[in-house]
């Protein structure tokens, strides 16, 4: 699916750009590097709960899983192509406009979200990616 890009941030401090590493003091993550941000948020998804279940016409969203594990479901609103994957600590997900997304907590999970666009509540369109989970829109 070309509306979702998933990458695992490299576990090193030796390269420029987005990366992460563990040290005695704790984990350090440089989530973004030379990217424009007009919106940033952090949210928790508790095990057994979900967030998302919508798409945006204009907004691109980037998510970083700081801790925990989620099942991510994606739906290309133009082609109706579906994709499902398990994501965990260290994964970065870029969701393009017109891509529905739903995140289900497999463990208590902490996610950082940012966007090059300003958040506009009117640009969120609810969909139904899964009817058998507890839903809570972000």
VEXSE-609932 format. One record per atom (N, C-alpha, C): x, y, z; residue number from 1; atom name; residue in three letters. Coordinates in nm, 2 decimals. Each point is the difference from the previous one (the first is absolute). Layout:
<atoms>
<atom <X, Y, Z>, NUM, CA, ala>
...
</atoms>
This chain:
<atoms>
<atom <0.09, -0.12, 0.00>, 1, N, unk>
<atom <-0.09, 0.12, 0.00>, 1, CA, unk>
<atom <0.09, 0.12, 0.00>, 1, C, unk>
<atom <-0.02, 0.09, -0.09>, 2, N, unk>
<atom <0.09, 0.12, -0.01>, 2, CA, unk>
<atom <-0.04, 0.12, 0.08>, 2, C, unk>
<atom <-0.11, -0.02, 0.08>, 3, N, unk>
<atom <-0.04, 0.11, 0.09>, 3, CA, unk>
<atom <0.05, -0.02, 0.15>, 3, C, unk>
<atom <0.07, -0.11, 0.02>, 4, N, unk>
<atom <0.06, -0.02, 0.13>, 4, CA, unk>
<atom <0.15, -0.04, -0.02>, 4, C, unk>
<atom <0.08, 0.07, 0.08>, 5, N, unk>
<atom <0.14, -0.04, 0.00>, 5, CA, unk>
<atom <0.04, -0.03, 0.15>, 5, C, unk>
<atom <0.05, -0.12, 0.02>, 6, N, unk>
<atom <0.04, -0.05, 0.13>, 6, CA, unk>
<atom <0.15, -0.02, 0.00>, 6, C, unk>
<atom <0.06, 0.05, 0.10>, 7, N, unk>
<atom <0.15, -0.02, 0.01>, 7, CA, unk>
<atom <0.03, -0.02, 0.15>, 7, C, unk>
<atom <0.11, -0.08, 0.02>, 8, N, unk>
<atom <0.05, -0.02, 0.14>, 8, CA, unk>
<atom <0.12, 0.10, 0.01>, 8, C, unk>
<atom <-0.01, 0.09, 0.10>, 9, N, unk>
<atom <0.11, 0.10, 0.01>, 9, CA, unk>
<atom <0.13, -0.08, 0.04>, 9, C, unk>
<atom <0.11, 0.03, -0.06>, 10, N, unk>
<atom <0.12, -0.07, 0.03>, 10, CA, unk>
<atom <0.05, 0.02, 0.14>, 10, C, unk>
<atom <0.05, -0.11, 0.06>, 11, N, unk>
<atom <0.04, 0.00, 0.14>, 11, CA, unk>
<atom <0.15, 0.03, 0.00>, 11, C, unk>
<atom <0.03, 0.14, -0.01>, 12, N, unk>
<atom <0.14, 0.04, 0.00>, 12, CA, unk>
<atom <0.00, 0.15, 0.03>, 12, C, unk>
<atom <0.10, 0.05, 0.05>, 13, N, unk>
<atom <0.02, 0.15, 0.02>, 13, CA, unk>
<atom <0.10, 0.05, -0.10>, 13, C, unk>
<atom <0.05, -0.08, -0.08>, 14, N, unk>
<atom <0.12, 0.03, -0.09>, 14, CA, unk>
<atom <-0.04, 0.06, -0.13>, 14, C, unk>
<atom <-0.12, 0.01, -0.04>, 15, N, unk>
<atom <-0.04, 0.05, -0.13>, 15, CA, unk>
<atom <-0.09, 0.13, 0.02>, 15, C, unk>
<atom <0.01, 0.09, -0.10>, 16, N, unk>
<atom <-0.09, 0.11, 0.00>, 16, CA, unk>
<atom <-0.15, -0.04, -0.03>, 16, C, unk>
<atom <-0.09, 0.08, 0.04>, 17, N, unk>
<atom <-0.14, -0.03, -0.03>, 17, CA, unk>
<atom <-0.08, -0.07, 0.11>, 17, C, unk>
<atom <-0.12, -0.05, -0.03>, 18, N, unk>
<atom <-0.08, -0.06, 0.10>, 18, CA, unk>
<atom <0.07, -0.13, 0.04>, 18, C, unk>
<atom <0.00, -0.03, 0.13>, 19, N, unk>
<atom <0.06, -0.11, 0.06>, 19, CA, unk>
<atom <-0.04, -0.02, 0.15>, 19, C, unk>
<atom <0.05, -0.11, 0.05>, 20, N, unk>
<atom <-0.03, -0.02, 0.15>, 20, CA, unk>
<atom <0.11, -0.08, 0.05>, 20, C, unk>
<atom <0.02, 0.00, 0.14>, 21, N, unk>
<atom <0.10, -0.08, 0.06>, 21, CA, unk>
<atom <-0.04, -0.01, 0.15>, 21, C, unk>
<atom <0.04, -0.11, 0.06>, 22, N, unk>
<atom <-0.01, -0.03, 0.14>, 22, CA, unk>
<atom <0.13, 0.03, 0.07>, 22, C, unk>
<atom <-0.01, 0.06, 0.11>, 23, N, unk>
<atom <0.12, 0.03, 0.09>, 23, CA, unk>
<atom <-0.04, -0.02, 0.14>, 23, C, unk>
<atom <0.10, 0.00, 0.09>, 24, N, unk>
<atom <-0.03, -0.02, 0.14>, 24, CA, unk>
<atom <-0.11, 0.10, 0.05>, 24, C, unk>
<atom <0.00, 0.12, -0.04>, 25, N, unk>
<atom <-0.10, 0.10, 0.04>, 25, CA, unk>
<atom <-0.14, -0.03, -0.05>, 25, C, unk>
<atom <-0.01, -0.08, -0.11>, 26, N, unk>
<atom <-0.13, -0.03, -0.06>, 26, CA, unk>
<atom <0.01, 0.02, -0.15>, 26, C, unk>
<atom <-0.11, -0.02, -0.07>, 27, N, unk>
<atom <0.00, 0.01, -0.14>, 27, CA, unk>
<atom <0.00, 0.15, -0.05>, 27, C, unk>
<atom <0.07, 0.02, -0.11>, 28, N, unk>
<atom <0.00, 0.13, -0.06>, 28, CA, unk>
<atom <-0.05, -0.02, -0.15>, 28, C, unk>
<atom <-0.10, 0.08, -0.04>, 29, N, unk>
<atom <-0.05, -0.01, -0.13>, 29, CA, unk>
<atom <-0.01, 0.13, -0.07>, 29, C, unk>
<atom <0.07, 0.01, -0.12>, 30, N, unk>
<atom <-0.02, 0.12, -0.08>, 30, CA, unk>
<atom <-0.10, -0.04, -0.11>, 30, C, unk>
<atom <-0.13, 0.03, 0.02>, 31, N, unk>
<atom <-0.10, -0.05, -0.08>, 31, CA, unk>
<atom <0.00, 0.06, -0.14>, 31, C, unk>
<atom <0.02, 0.13, 0.00>, 32, N, unk>
<atom <0.00, 0.08, -0.13>, 32, CA, unk>
<atom <0.13, 0.07, -0.02>, 32, C, unk>
<atom <0.04, 0.03, -0.12>, 33, N, unk>
<atom <0.12, 0.07, -0.03>, 33, CA, unk>
<atom <-0.02, 0.08, -0.12>, 33, C, unk>
<atom <0.01, 0.13, 0.01>, 34, N, unk>
<atom <-0.02, 0.10, -0.11>, 34, CA, unk>
<atom <-0.14, -0.02, -0.06>, 34, C, unk>
<atom <-0.10, -0.02, 0.08>, 35, N, unk>
<atom <-0.14, -0.01, -0.05>, 35, CA, unk>
<atom <-0.08, 0.12, 0.06>, 35, C, unk>
<atom <-0.09, 0.05, -0.08>, 36, N, unk>
<atom <-0.09, 0.11, 0.05>, 36, CA, unk>
<atom <-0.11, -0.06, 0.08>, 36, C, unk>
<atom <-0.03, 0.06, 0.12>, 37, N, unk>
<atom <-0.11, -0.05, 0.08>, 37, CA, unk>
<atom <-0.09, 0.11, 0.04>, 37, C, unk>
<atom <-0.13, -0.02, -0.02>, 38, N, unk>
<atom <-0.10, 0.10, 0.04>, 38, CA, unk>
<atom <-0.09, -0.06, 0.11>, 38, C, unk>
<atom <0.02, -0.12, 0.03>, 39, N, unk>
<atom <-0.09, -0.07, 0.10>, 39, CA, unk>
<atom <0.08, -0.11, 0.06>, 39, C, unk>
<atom <0.00, -0.01, 0.13>, 40, N, unk>
<atom <0.07, -0.11, 0.07>, 40, CA, unk>
<atom <-0.09, -0.05, 0.12>, 40, C, unk>
<atom <-0.01, -0.13, 0.02>, 41, N, unk>
<atom <-0.08, -0.05, 0.11>, 41, CA, unk>
<atom <0.05, -0.13, 0.05>, 41, C, unk>
<atom <-0.03, -0.04, 0.12>, 42, N, unk>
<atom <0.03, -0.13, 0.05>, 42, CA, unk>
<atom <-0.13, -0.06, 0.05>, 42, C, unk>
<atom <-0.02, -0.13, -0.02>, 43, N, unk>
<atom <-0.11, -0.06, 0.05>, 43, CA, unk>
<atom <0.03, -0.15, 0.04>, 43, C, unk>
<atom <-0.09, -0.05, 0.09>, 44, N, unk>
<atom <0.01, -0.13, 0.05>, 44, CA, unk>
<atom <-0.11, -0.08, -0.06>, 44, C, unk>
<atom <0.03, -0.13, -0.03>, 45, N, unk>
<atom <-0.10, -0.09, -0.04>, 45, CA, unk>
<atom <0.01, -0.12, 0.10>, 45, C, unk>
<atom <-0.10, -0.01, 0.09>, 46, N, unk>
<atom <0.00, -0.11, 0.09>, 46, CA, unk>
<atom <-0.03, -0.14, -0.06>, 46, C, unk>
<atom <0.06, -0.10, 0.05>, 47, N, unk>
<atom <-0.03, -0.14, -0.06>, 47, CA, unk>
<atom <-0.15, -0.02, 0.00>, 47, C, unk>
<atom <-0.05, -0.04, -0.12>, 48, N, unk>
<atom <-0.14, -0.03, -0.02>, 48, CA, unk>
<atom <-0.08, 0.12, -0.06>, 48, C, unk>
<atom <0.06, 0.11, -0.01>, 49, N, unk>
<atom <-0.07, 0.12, -0.05>, 49, CA, unk>
<atom <0.06, 0.04, -0.13>, 49, C, unk>
<atom <-0.06, 0.09, -0.07>, 50, N, unk>
<atom <0.04, 0.05, -0.13>, 50, CA, unk>
<atom <-0.01, 0.15, -0.01>, 50, C, unk>
<atom <0.08, 0.05, -0.10>, 51, N, unk>
<atom <0.00, 0.14, -0.04>, 51, CA, unk>
<atom <0.00, 0.01, -0.15>, 51, C, unk>
<atom <-0.05, 0.11, -0.05>, 52, N, unk>
<atom <0.00, 0.02, -0.14>, 52, CA, unk>
<atom <-0.14, -0.03, -0.06>, 52, C, unk>
<atom <0.00, -0.09, -0.10>, 53, N, unk>
<atom <-0.12, -0.04, -0.07>, 53, CA, unk>
<atom <-0.06, 0.12, -0.08>, 53, C, unk>
<atom <0.10, 0.07, -0.06>, 54, N, unk>
<atom <-0.04, 0.12, -0.09>, 54, CA, unk>
<atom <0.11, 0.02, -0.11>, 54, C, unk>
<atom <-0.02, 0.09, -0.08>, 55, N, unk>
<atom <0.10, 0.04, -0.10>, 55, CA, unk>
<atom <-0.01, 0.15, -0.01>, 55, C, unk>
<atom <0.10, 0.06, -0.07>, 56, N, unk>
<atom <0.01, 0.15, -0.02>, 56, CA, unk>
<atom <0.01, 0.02, -0.15>, 56, C, unk>
<atom <-0.07, 0.10, -0.05>, 57, N, unk>
<atom <0.01, 0.04, -0.14>, 57, CA, unk>
<atom <0.13, 0.07, -0.03>, 57, C, unk>
<atom <0.05, 0.09, 0.10>, 58, N, unk>
<atom <0.12, 0.08, -0.02>, 58, CA, unk>
<atom <0.12, -0.03, 0.09>, 58, C, unk>
<atom <-0.03, -0.05, 0.11>, 59, N, unk>
<atom <0.11, -0.01, 0.10>, 59, CA, unk>
<atom <0.08, -0.13, -0.01>, 59, C, unk>
<atom <0.13, 0.01, 0.00>, 60, N, unk>
<atom <0.09, -0.11, 0.01>, 60, CA, unk>
<atom <0.03, -0.02, 0.15>, 60, C, unk>
<atom <0.01, -0.12, 0.05>, 61, N, unk>
<atom <0.03, -0.02, 0.14>, 61, CA, unk>
<atom <0.12, -0.10, 0.01>, 61, C, unk>
<atom <0.09, 0.03, 0.09>, 62, N, unk>
<atom <0.11, -0.08, 0.03>, 62, CA, unk>
<atom <-0.01, -0.05, 0.14>, 62, C, unk>
<atom <0.01, -0.13, 0.03>, 63, N, unk>
<atom <-0.01, -0.06, 0.13>, 63, CA, unk>
<atom <0.13, -0.07, 0.03>, 63, C, unk>
<atom <0.04, 0.01, 0.13>, 64, N, unk>
<atom <0.11, -0.07, 0.05>, 64, CA, unk>
<atom <-0.04, -0.08, 0.12>, 64, C, unk>
<atom <0.02, -0.13, 0.00>, 65, N, unk>
<atom <-0.04, -0.09, 0.12>, 65, CA, unk>
<atom <0.12, 0.01, 0.10>, 65, C, unk>
<atom <-0.02, 0.07, 0.11>, 66, N, unk>
<atom <0.10, 0.02, 0.10>, 66, CA, unk>
<atom <0.01, -0.12, 0.09>, 66, C, unk>
<atom <-0.11, -0.06, 0.03>, 67, N, unk>
<atom <0.00, -0.13, 0.08>, 67, CA, unk>
<atom <-0.13, -0.07, -0.03>, 67, C, unk>
<atom <0.01, -0.13, 0.02>, 68, N, unk>
<atom <-0.12, -0.09, -0.02>, 68, CA, unk>
<atom <-0.01, -0.06, -0.13>, 68, C, unk>
<atom <-0.12, -0.05, -0.03>, 69, N, unk>
<atom <-0.03, -0.07, -0.13>, 69, CA, unk>
<atom <-0.14, 0.02, -0.04>, 69, C, unk>
<atom <-0.02, 0.02, -0.13>, 70, N, unk>
<atom <-0.13, 0.03, -0.06>, 70, CA, unk>
<atom <-0.02, -0.09, -0.12>, 70, C, unk>
<atom <-0.13, -0.02, -0.03>, 71, N, unk>
<atom <-0.04, -0.05, -0.14>, 71, CA, unk>
<atom <-0.05, 0.12, -0.07>, 71, C, unk>
<atom <0.06, 0.02, -0.12>, 72, N, unk>
<atom <-0.04, 0.12, -0.08>, 72, CA, unk>
<atom <-0.07, -0.05, -0.12>, 72, C, unk>
<atom <-0.11, 0.06, -0.03>, 73, N, unk>
<atom <-0.08, -0.03, -0.12>, 73, CA, unk>
<atom <-0.01, 0.12, -0.09>, 73, C, unk>
<atom <0.02, -0.01, -0.13>, 74, N, unk>
<atom <0.00, 0.11, -0.09>, 74, CA, unk>
<atom <-0.09, -0.03, -0.12>, 74, C, unk>
<atom <-0.06, 0.10, -0.05>, 75, N, unk>
<atom <-0.09, -0.01, -0.11>, 75, CA, unk>
<atom <0.02, 0.11, -0.10>, 75, C, unk>
<atom <0.05, -0.02, -0.12>, 76, N, unk>
<atom <0.01, 0.10, -0.10>, 76, CA, unk>
<atom <-0.14, 0.03, -0.05>, 76, C, unk>
<atom <-0.04, 0.13, 0.02>, 77, N, unk>
<atom <-0.14, 0.04, -0.03>, 77, CA, unk>
<atom <-0.03, 0.01, -0.15>, 77, C, unk>
<atom <0.11, 0.00, -0.08>, 78, N, unk>
<atom <-0.02, 0.01, -0.14>, 78, CA, unk>
<atom <-0.01, -0.14, -0.07>, 78, C, unk>
<atom <0.09, -0.09, 0.05>, 79, N, unk>
<atom <0.00, -0.14, -0.06>, 79, CA, unk>
<atom <-0.07, -0.10, 0.08>, 79, C, unk>
<atom <-0.03, 0.03, 0.13>, 80, N, unk>
<atom <-0.06, -0.09, 0.10>, 80, CA, unk>
<atom <0.10, -0.12, 0.03>, 80, C, unk>
<atom <0.12, 0.02, -0.03>, 81, N, unk>
<atom <0.10, -0.10, 0.04>, 81, CA, unk>
<atom <0.02, 0.01, 0.15>, 81, C, unk>
<atom <0.00, -0.12, 0.07>, 82, N, unk>
<atom <0.02, 0.00, 0.14>, 82, CA, unk>
<atom <0.14, -0.06, 0.04>, 82, C, unk>
<atom <0.05, 0.04, 0.11>, 83, N, unk>
<atom <0.12, -0.05, 0.05>, 83, CA, unk>
<atom <0.00, -0.01, 0.15>, 83, C, unk>
<atom <0.05, -0.10, 0.06>, 84, N, unk>
<atom <0.00, -0.02, 0.14>, 84, CA, unk>
<atom <0.14, -0.04, 0.05>, 84, C, unk>
<atom <0.05, 0.05, 0.11>, 85, N, unk>
<atom <0.14, -0.03, 0.04>, 85, CA, unk>
<atom <0.01, 0.02, 0.15>, 85, C, unk>
<atom <0.09, -0.07, 0.06>, 86, N, unk>
<atom <0.03, 0.02, 0.14>, 86, CA, unk>
<atom <0.12, 0.10, 0.02>, 86, C, unk>
<atom <-0.01, 0.10, 0.08>, 87, N, unk>
<atom <0.10, 0.10, 0.02>, 87, CA, unk>
<atom <0.04, 0.01, 0.14>, 87, C, unk>
<atom <0.13, 0.03, 0.03>, 88, N, unk>
<atom <0.04, 0.01, 0.14>, 88, CA, unk>
<atom <0.11, 0.11, 0.02>, 88, C, unk>
<atom <0.06, 0.00, 0.11>, 89, N, unk>
<atom <0.10, 0.10, 0.04>, 89, CA, unk>
<atom <0.10, 0.01, -0.11>, 89, C, unk>
<atom <0.02, 0.13, -0.04>, 90, N, unk>
<atom <0.10, 0.03, -0.11>, 90, CA, unk>
<atom <-0.06, 0.01, -0.14>, 90, C, unk>
<atom <-0.12, -0.03, -0.01>, 91, N, unk>
<atom <-0.06, 0.01, -0.14>, 91, CA, unk>
<atom <-0.06, 0.14, -0.02>, 91, C, unk>
<atom <0.02, 0.05, -0.12>, 92, N, unk>
<atom <-0.04, 0.13, -0.04>, 92, CA, unk>
<atom <-0.10, -0.02, -0.12>, 92, C, unk>
<atom <-0.12, 0.06, 0.00>, 93, N, unk>
<atom <-0.10, -0.02, -0.10>, 93, CA, unk>
<atom <-0.04, 0.13, -0.06>, 93, C, unk>
<atom <0.01, 0.01, -0.13>, 94, N, unk>
<atom <-0.04, 0.12, -0.07>, 94, CA, unk>
<atom <-0.13, -0.03, -0.08>, 94, C, unk>
<atom <-0.11, 0.06, 0.04>, 95, N, unk>
<atom <-0.13, -0.02, -0.07>, 95, CA, unk>
<atom <-0.03, 0.12, -0.08>, 95, C, unk>
<atom <-0.02, -0.03, -0.13>, 96, N, unk>
<atom <-0.03, 0.11, -0.10>, 96, CA, unk>
<atom <-0.15, 0.03, 0.01>, 96, C, unk>
<atom <-0.03, 0.12, -0.06>, 97, N, unk>
<atom <-0.15, 0.03, -0.01>, 97, CA, unk>
<atom <-0.08, -0.10, -0.07>, 97, C, unk>
<atom <-0.12, -0.02, 0.03>, 98, N, unk>
<atom <-0.10, -0.09, -0.05>, 98, CA, unk>
<atom <0.04, -0.15, 0.03>, 98, C, unk>
<atom <0.06, -0.02, 0.11>, 99, N, unk>
<atom <0.03, -0.13, 0.05>, 99, CA, unk>
<atom <-0.06, -0.02, 0.14>, 99, C, unk>
<atom <-0.10, -0.08, 0.01>, 100, N, unk>
<atom <-0.06, -0.03, 0.12>, 100, CA, unk>
<atom <0.10, -0.08, 0.09>, 100, C, unk>
<atom <-0.01, 0.03, 0.13>, 101, N, unk>
<atom <0.09, -0.07, 0.09>, 101, CA, unk>
<atom <-0.07, -0.02, 0.14>, 101, C, unk>
<atom <0.03, -0.12, 0.06>, 102, N, unk>
<atom <-0.05, -0.04, 0.13>, 102, CA, unk>
<atom <0.11, -0.07, 0.07>, 102, C, unk>
<atom <0.02, 0.04, 0.12>, 103, N, unk>
<atom <0.11, -0.06, 0.08>, 103, CA, unk>
<atom <-0.07, -0.07, 0.12>, 103, C, unk>
<atom <0.03, -0.13, 0.02>, 104, N, unk>
<atom <-0.06, -0.08, 0.11>, 104, CA, unk>
<atom <0.11, -0.04, 0.10>, 104, C, unk>
<atom <-0.02, 0.03, 0.13>, 105, N, unk>
<atom <0.10, -0.03, 0.10>, 105, CA, unk>
<atom <0.01, -0.15, 0.03>, 105, C, unk>
<atom <0.12, -0.06, -0.03>, 106, N, unk>
<atom <0.03, -0.13, 0.03>, 106, CA, unk>
<atom <0.06, -0.01, 0.14>, 106, C, unk>
<atom <0.07, 0.12, 0.04>, 107, N, unk>
<atom <0.06, 0.02, 0.13>, 107, CA, unk>
<atom <-0.03, 0.15, 0.03>, 107, C, unk>
<atom <0.01, 0.04, 0.12>, 108, N, unk>
<atom <0.00, 0.15, 0.03>, 108, CA, unk>
<atom <0.11, 0.06, -0.09>, 108, C, unk>
<atom <-0.04, 0.10, -0.08>, 109, N, unk>
<atom <0.09, 0.06, -0.10>, 109, CA, unk>
<atom <0.00, 0.15, 0.01>, 109, C, unk>
<atom <0.12, 0.06, -0.02>, 110, N, unk>
<atom <0.02, 0.14, -0.01>, 110, CA, unk>
<atom <0.04, 0.04, -0.14>, 110, C, unk>
<atom <-0.07, 0.09, -0.06>, 111, N, unk>
<atom <0.03, 0.04, -0.14>, 111, CA, unk>
<atom <0.01, 0.15, -0.01>, 111, C, unk>
<atom <0.10, 0.05, -0.07>, 112, N, unk>
<atom <0.02, 0.14, -0.03>, 112, CA, unk>
<atom <-0.05, 0.02, -0.15>, 112, C, unk>
<atom <-0.07, 0.11, -0.02>, 113, N, unk>
<atom <-0.05, 0.03, -0.13>, 113, CA, unk>
<atom <0.04, 0.14, -0.04>, 113, C, unk>
<atom <0.04, 0.02, -0.12>, 114, N, unk>
<atom <0.02, 0.14, -0.05>, 114, CA, unk>
<atom <-0.04, 0.01, -0.14>, 114, C, unk>
<atom <-0.02, 0.12, -0.05>, 115, N, unk>
<atom <-0.04, 0.02, -0.14>, 115, CA, unk>
<atom <0.05, 0.13, -0.05>, 115, C, unk>
<atom <0.03, 0.01, -0.13>, 116, N, unk>
<atom <0.04, 0.12, -0.06>, 116, CA, unk>
<atom <-0.12, 0.10, -0.02>, 116, C, unk>
<atom <-0.12, -0.05, 0.02>, 117, N, unk>
<atom <-0.12, 0.09, -0.01>, 117, CA, unk>
<atom <-0.05, 0.03, 0.14>, 117, C, unk>
<atom <-0.07, 0.11, 0.01>, 118, N, unk>
<atom <-0.07, 0.04, 0.13>, 118, CA, unk>
<atom <-0.12, -0.10, 0.01>, 118, C, unk>
<atom <-0.03, -0.04, 0.13>, 119, N, unk>
<atom <-0.11, -0.08, 0.03>, 119, CA, unk>
<atom <-0.13, 0.07, -0.03>, 119, C, unk>
<atom <-0.09, -0.06, -0.08>, 120, N, unk>
<atom <-0.13, 0.06, -0.04>, 120, CA, unk>
<atom <-0.10, -0.11, 0.03>, 120, C, unk>
<atom <-0.08, 0.02, 0.10>, 121, N, unk>
<atom <-0.10, -0.10, 0.04>, 121, CA, unk>
<atom <-0.10, -0.03, -0.12>, 121, C, unk>
<atom <-0.02, 0.09, -0.09>, 122, N, unk>
<atom <-0.09, -0.02, -0.11>, 122, CA, unk>
<atom <0.06, -0.08, -0.11>, 122, C, unk>
<atom <0.13, -0.04, 0.02>, 123, N, unk>
<atom <0.07, -0.08, -0.10>, 123, CA, unk>
<atom <0.01, -0.15, 0.04>, 123, C, unk>
<atom <-0.08, -0.04, 0.10>, 124, N, unk>
<atom <0.00, -0.14, 0.05>, 124, CA, unk>
<atom <-0.14, -0.06, -0.04>, 124, C, unk>
<atom <0.01, -0.11, -0.08>, 125, N, unk>
<atom <-0.12, -0.07, -0.05>, 125, CA, unk>
<atom <-0.01, -0.14, 0.06>, 125, C, unk>
<atom <-0.10, -0.02, 0.08>, 126, N, unk>
<atom <-0.01, -0.13, 0.07>, 126, CA, unk>
<atom <-0.03, -0.11, -0.11>, 126, C, unk>
<atom <0.06, -0.12, 0.03>, 127, N, unk>
<atom <-0.02, -0.12, -0.08>, 127, CA, unk>
<atom <-0.02, -0.12, 0.09>, 127, C, unk>
<atom <-0.03, -0.11, -0.05>, 128, N, unk>
<atom <-0.01, -0.12, 0.08>, 128, CA, unk>
<atom <0.09, -0.11, -0.05>, 128, C, unk>
<atom <0.12, 0.01, 0.05>, 129, N, unk>
<atom <0.10, -0.11, -0.04>, 129, CA, unk>
<atom <-0.02, -0.13, 0.07>, 129, C, unk>
<atom <-0.06, 0.01, 0.12>, 130, N, unk>
<atom <-0.02, -0.12, 0.08>, 130, CA, unk>
<atom <-0.12, 0.02, 0.09>, 130, C, unk>
<atom <-0.10, -0.10, -0.01>, 131, N, unk>
<atom <-0.12, 0.02, 0.08>, 131, CA, unk>
<atom <0.01, -0.08, 0.13>, 131, C, unk>
<atom <0.11, -0.07, 0.03>, 132, N, unk>
<atom <0.00, -0.09, 0.12>, 132, CA, unk>
<atom <0.10, 0.05, 0.10>, 132, C, unk>
<atom <0.03, 0.13, 0.00>, 133, N, unk>
<atom <0.09, 0.06, 0.10>, 133, CA, unk>
<atom <-0.06, 0.12, 0.07>, 133, C, unk>
<atom <0.04, 0.03, 0.12>, 134, N, unk>
<atom <-0.05, 0.12, 0.06>, 134, CA, unk>
<atom <0.07, 0.12, -0.07>, 134, C, unk>
<atom <-0.08, 0.10, -0.04>, 135, N, unk>
<atom <0.05, 0.11, -0.07>, 135, CA, unk>
<atom <0.00, 0.13, 0.08>, 135, C, unk>
<atom <0.11, 0.08, -0.02>, 136, N, unk>
<atom <0.01, 0.13, 0.07>, 136, CA, unk>
<atom <0.08, 0.08, -0.10>, 136, C, unk>
<atom <-0.06, 0.10, -0.06>, 137, N, unk>
<atom <0.06, 0.08, -0.10>, 137, CA, unk>
<atom <0.11, 0.09, 0.06>, 137, C, unk>
<atom <0.11, 0.02, -0.07>, 138, N, unk>
<atom <0.11, 0.09, 0.05>, 138, CA, unk>
<atom <-0.04, 0.14, -0.03>, 138, C, unk>
</atoms>
